[in-house]
């Protein structure tokens, strides 16, 4: 009779633990995603609008912090840009060997060299 009592207690203990497993939250299922083409077409015009509205940075008067914010330009390059002033045109950054062609390509639409 002891063995049947032991089986009963084991069964009761197992059943008592069952609700704990049943109450664990299920992992969140991701919501349905829209087709990949839809977000990319919507995202492309927005940066173009932001770039069009953003004022150009003047190479001849910009602060080191403003130049530093440009992609590919760090503190060393911004210091070199300031040291090489004045510029007649923004393409002088490459001809004076201050920037490489690839870095210049990344910022050429964001800068200008105004003449005083």
LUMDREN-457194 format. One record per residue: x, y, z of N, C-alpha, C in turn; residue in three letters. Coordinates in Angstrom, 2 decimals. Layout:
// LUMDREN-457194
   n_east  n_north     n_up  ca_east  ca_north    ca_up   c_east  c_north     c_up  residu
        X        Y        Z        X         Y        Z        X        Y        Z     ALA
...
***
This chain:
// LUMDREN-457194
   n_east  n_north     n_up  ca_east  ca_north    ca_up   c_east  c_north     c_up  residu
     0.81    -1.18     0.00     0.00      0.00     0.00     0.86     1.25     0.00     UNK
     2.02     1.14     0.49     2.92      2.27     0.49     3.29     2.65    -0.93     UNK
     3.46     1.67    -1.79     3.83      1.99    -3.16     2.69     2.66    -3.90     UNK
     1.45     2.29    -3.65     0.33      2.97    -4.31     0.18     4.39    -3.78     UNK
     0.46     4.58    -2.52     0.42      5.92    -1.95     1.52     6.78    -2.56     UNK
     2.68     6.21    -2.75     3.80      6.93    -3.37     3.46     7.30    -4.81     UNK
     2.84     6.39    -5.54     2.44      6.69    -6.92     1.39     7.81    -6.95     UNK
     0.49     7.77    -6.03    -0.56      8.79    -5.98     0.04    10.17    -5.69     UNK
     0.96    10.21    -4.75     1.61     11.49    -4.43     2.43    12.00    -5.61     UNK
     3.12    11.10    -6.29     3.90     11.49    -7.46     2.98    12.04    -8.55     UNK
     1.84    11.39    -8.74     0.87     11.84    -9.74     0.32    13.20    -9.36     UNK
     0.00    13.39    -8.10    -0.53     14.68    -7.63     0.52    15.78    -7.78     UNK
     1.77    15.47    -7.42     2.83     16.47    -7.56     3.04    16.83    -9.03     UNK
     2.97    15.84    -9.91     3.13     16.10   -11.34     2.00    16.95   -11.89     UNK
     0.78    16.65   -11.43    -0.38     17.44   -11.88    -0.34    18.86   -11.31     UNK
     0.18    19.00   -10.12     0.27     20.32    -9.51     1.27    21.20   -10.27     UNK
     2.31    20.61   -10.82     3.31     21.38   -11.56     2.83    21.73   -12.96     UNK
     1.86    21.03   -13.47     1.37     21.26   -14.83     0.87    22.68   -15.06     UNK
     0.08    23.27   -14.16    -0.37     24.64   -14.42     0.79    25.65   -14.53     UNK
     1.88    25.39   -13.84     3.02     26.30   -13.94     3.57    26.32   -15.35     UNK
     3.58    25.17   -15.99     4.05     25.13   -17.37     3.02    25.73   -18.32     UNK
     1.77    25.56   -18.01     0.72     26.07   -18.88     0.65    27.59   -18.83     UNK
     1.09    28.18   -17.75     0.97     29.62   -17.60     2.17    30.39   -18.13     UNK
     3.20    29.73   -18.59     4.33     30.46   -19.14     3.91    31.13   -20.44     UNK
     4.25    32.38   -20.61     3.82     33.08   -21.82     4.48    32.49   -23.06     UNK
     3.71    32.44   -24.10     4.22     31.96   -25.37     5.10    33.04   -25.98     UNK
     6.13    32.66   -26.72     6.95     33.68   -27.36     6.12    34.49   -28.35     UNK
     6.43    35.76   -28.41     5.68     36.65   -29.31     5.94    36.25   -30.75     UNK
     4.88    36.22   -31.49     5.02     35.91   -32.91     5.13    37.22   -33.67     UNK
     6.02    37.28   -34.62     6.16     38.53   -35.38     4.91    38.79   -36.20     UNK
     4.58    40.06   -36.31     3.43     40.43   -37.12     3.81    40.31   -38.59     UNK
     2.83    40.22   -39.40     3.08     40.07   -40.84     3.80    41.31   -41.34     UNK
     4.86    41.09   -42.09     5.65     42.20   -42.63     5.14    42.54   -44.02     UNK
     5.11    43.84   -44.38     4.75     44.20   -45.74     5.86    43.77   -46.70     UNK
     5.57    43.69   -47.95     6.60     43.31   -48.92     7.81    44.23   -48.81     UNK
     8.99    43.67   -49.06    10.24     44.42   -48.91    10.30    45.62   -49.85     UNK
     9.67    45.55   -51.00     9.75     46.63   -51.97     9.02    47.87   -51.48     UNK
     7.96    47.71   -50.72     7.17     48.84   -50.28     7.96    49.79   -49.38     UNK
     8.65    49.32   -48.31     9.39     50.26   -47.48    10.56    50.90   -48.20     UNK
    11.24    50.16   -49.06    12.41     50.73   -49.71    12.03    51.85   -50.67     UNK
    10.89    51.73   -51.35    10.47     52.80   -52.25    10.02    54.02   -51.47     UNK
     9.43    53.79   -50.30     9.00     54.92   -49.48    10.20    55.59   -48.82     UNK
    11.24    54.82   -48.49    12.39     55.37   -47.79    13.30    56.18   -48.70     UNK
    13.37    55.86   -49.97    14.29     56.55   -50.86    13.97    58.04   -51.03     UNK
    12.72    58.44   -51.25    12.47     59.87   -51.42    12.72    60.68   -50.16     UNK
    12.51    60.10   -48.97    12.67     60.87   -47.75    14.09    61.39   -47.55     UNK
    15.16    60.55   -47.69    16.50     61.11   -47.53    16.81    62.16   -48.59     UNK
    16.29    61.99   -49.80    16.54     62.98   -50.84    15.92    64.31   -50.44     UNK
    14.74    64.28   -49.85    14.10     65.51   -49.40    14.89    66.13   -48.26     UNK
    15.37    65.29   -47.35    16.15     65.80   -46.23    17.45    66.44   -46.72     UNK
    18.11    65.81   -47.69    19.34     66.37   -48.24    19.06    67.67   -48.97     UNK
    17.92    67.74   -49.67    17.60     68.95   -50.41    17.32    70.11   -49.46     UNK
    16.75    69.83   -48.30    16.42     70.88   -47.34    17.61    71.25   -46.47     UNK
    18.55    70.33   -46.29    19.69     70.60   -45.43    20.58    71.65   -46.07     UNK
    20.98    72.65   -45.29    21.86     73.68   -45.87    23.24    73.10   -46.17     UNK
    23.85    73.62   -47.21    25.20     73.19   -47.56    26.20    73.76   -46.55     UNK
    27.22    73.00   -46.27    28.26     73.44   -45.34    29.35    74.13   -46.14     UNK
    29.66    75.36   -45.75    30.67     76.15   -46.45    32.05    75.75   -45.94     UNK
    32.87    75.25   -46.85    34.22     74.80   -46.50    35.09    75.94   -45.98     UNK
    34.80    77.15   -46.40    35.62     78.30   -46.01    35.23    78.92   -44.68     UNK
    34.08    78.54   -44.11    33.69     79.15   -42.84    33.14    78.16   -41.81     UNK
    33.00    76.90   -42.16    32.43     75.91   -41.25    33.35    75.65   -40.07     UNK
    32.73    75.36   -38.93    33.52     75.02   -37.75    34.01    73.57   -37.86     UNK
    34.94    73.23   -37.01    35.46     71.86   -37.00    34.35    70.87   -36.68     UNK
    33.43    71.24   -35.80    32.31     70.35   -35.44    31.39    70.13   -36.64     UNK
    31.11    71.17   -37.41    30.26     71.03   -38.59    30.91    70.10   -39.62     UNK
    32.20    70.29   -39.83    32.92     69.45   -40.79    33.00    68.01   -40.29     UNK
    33.19    67.85   -39.00    33.28     66.53   -38.36    32.01    65.72   -38.56     UNK
    30.88    66.39   -38.67    29.59     65.72   -38.82    29.40    65.12   -40.21     UNK
    30.22    65.50   -41.16    30.11     64.96   -42.52    30.59    63.51   -42.54     UNK
    29.98    62.68   -43.39    30.40     61.27   -43.45    31.84    61.13   -43.95     UNK
    32.64    60.36   -43.24    34.02     60.12   -43.63    34.99    61.19   -43.18     UNK
    34.49    62.21   -42.49    35.35     63.29   -42.03    35.45    63.19   -40.51     UNK
    36.64    63.05   -40.01    36.86     63.01   -38.57    37.59    64.27   -38.14     UNK
    38.10    64.25   -36.94    38.76     65.45   -36.42    40.04    65.78   -37.19     UNK
    40.78    64.76   -37.63    42.02     65.02   -38.38    41.71    65.63   -39.75     UNK
    40.71    65.09   -40.43    40.37     65.64   -41.75    39.74    67.02   -41.63     UNK
    38.92    67.24   -40.60    38.33     68.58   -40.46    39.42    69.61   -40.17     UNK
    40.42    69.22   -39.39    41.55     70.12   -39.13    42.32    70.41   -40.41     UNK
    42.49    69.39   -41.26    43.20     69.58   -42.53    42.40    70.48   -43.47     UNK
    41.09    70.34   -43.45    40.23     71.20   -44.30    40.37    72.65   -43.84     UNK
    40.33    72.88   -42.55    40.45     74.24   -42.01    41.83    74.81   -42.33     UNK
    42.87    74.02   -42.20    44.24     74.47   -42.47    44.43    74.85   -43.95     UNK
    43.72    74.17   -44.85    43.89     74.42   -46.29    43.06    75.56   -46.84     UNK
    42.35    76.29   -45.99    41.51     77.40   -46.45    42.35    78.54   -46.99     UNK
    41.83    79.34   -47.88    40.52     79.33   -48.52    40.49    78.42   -49.75     UNK
    39.28    78.01   -50.10    39.06     77.18   -51.29    38.29    77.97   -52.33     UNK
    38.72    77.87   -53.58    38.00     78.50   -54.68    36.83    77.62   -55.11     UNK
    37.00    76.33   -54.94    35.95     75.37   -55.27    36.08    74.16   -54.39     UNK
    34.97    73.45   -54.20    35.00     72.30   -53.30    35.86    71.16   -53.83     UNK
    36.09    71.13   -55.15    36.91     70.07   -55.73    38.39    70.23   -55.35     UNK
    38.76    71.37   -54.79    40.14     71.56   -54.34    40.49    70.64   -53.18     UNK
    39.49    70.08   -52.50    39.77     69.13   -51.43    40.54    67.93   -51.96     UNK
    40.24    67.55   -53.21    40.95     66.42   -53.84    42.24    66.90   -54.48     UNK
    42.19    68.03   -55.18    43.39     68.49   -55.88    44.50    68.89   -54.90     UNK
    44.14    69.37   -53.71    45.13     69.69   -52.68    45.48    68.48   -51.83     UNK
    44.91    67.34   -52.19    45.16     66.05   -51.51    44.79    66.09   -50.02     UNK
    43.71    66.79   -49.71    43.20     66.82   -48.35    42.25    65.63   -48.14     UNK
    41.49    65.30   -49.18    40.58     64.16   -49.13    40.84    63.24   -50.32     UNK
    40.55    61.96   -50.12    40.62     61.03   -51.24    39.37    61.21   -52.10     UNK
    39.43    60.72   -53.30    38.30     60.83   -54.23    37.05    60.16   -53.64     UNK
    37.22    59.01   -53.00    36.06     58.29   -52.47    35.38    59.05   -51.32     UNK
    36.16    59.68   -50.46    35.58     60.46   -49.37    34.91    61.70   -49.94     UNK
    35.56    62.32   -50.92    34.98     63.50   -51.56    33.64    63.18   -52.21     UNK
    33.54    62.02   -52.85    32.28     61.61   -53.49    31.16    61.52   -52.47     UNK
    31.49    61.14   -51.23    30.48     61.01   -50.19    29.98    62.33   -49.63     UNK
    30.75    63.40   -49.80    30.35     64.69   -49.20    30.11    65.80   -50.23     UNK
    30.42    65.57   -51.47    30.40     66.67   -52.45    29.03    67.33   -52.59     UNK
    27.96    66.60   -52.32    26.62     67.18   -52.43    26.18    67.88   -51.13     UNK
    27.05    67.88   -50.13    26.71     68.47   -48.84    27.55    69.71   -48.52     UNK
    28.53    70.01   -49.38    29.42     71.13   -49.11    29.45    72.12   -50.27     UNK
    29.93    73.30   -49.96    30.10     74.36   -50.95    31.31    75.18   -50.52     UNK
    31.93    75.87   -51.46    33.05     76.77   -51.14    32.66    78.16   -51.59     UNK
    32.08    78.92   -50.67    31.64     80.28   -50.98    32.83    81.21   -51.04     UNK
    32.76    82.18   -51.95    33.82     83.17   -52.09    33.38    84.44   -51.37     UNK
    34.34    85.10   -50.72    34.02     86.36   -50.02    34.32    87.54   -50.89     UNK
***
